[in-house]
Amino acid sequence: MLGRILTYDYRRKNGIISGEDGDRYDFIGGEFRGELPTLRVGASVDFKPHDEIATDIYLSVHAAQGATGNKDKIVAALLAFFLGGLGIHKFYLGKTSAGVIMLLMGTIGWLLILPGLAVCIIAFIEFIIYLTKSDQDFHDQYVLGNKAWF
């Protein structure tokens, strides 16, 4: 069954998964199979339900990509470099509010010079940050997370 991690206590190594059936299942960190993932709230998992306990838990990469989209950090970095003054990389990452702000500052803002210049500098800094982050950090912060700036 597919589900999402609702809570996880790192000290006690236990948490709760919300199953696709609407029920909640307790689990312990030792029930994860395969390579031990970095457990985070909201992560998609595949598990076997037994009574109200989740066992044989696997991180569901396919479900996570389907829910949030598979965003490539290289594509985001190239968009930031070439079209960052218009905020196109923000729209690609699903950060619409930040994209609209950068789009307005990158177009109308050039009338005052400084806002347009600031947007280009921000986009270049984000280009460098995207390239230097690990794939997992990029995915956690910019795709799954709410981080819209830097």
Summary of the structure (lengths in Angstrom):
residues: 150
radius of gyration: 19.3
end to end distance: 36.1
largest distance: 64.1
contacts: 438
relative contact order: 0.12
helix: 50%
strand: 23%
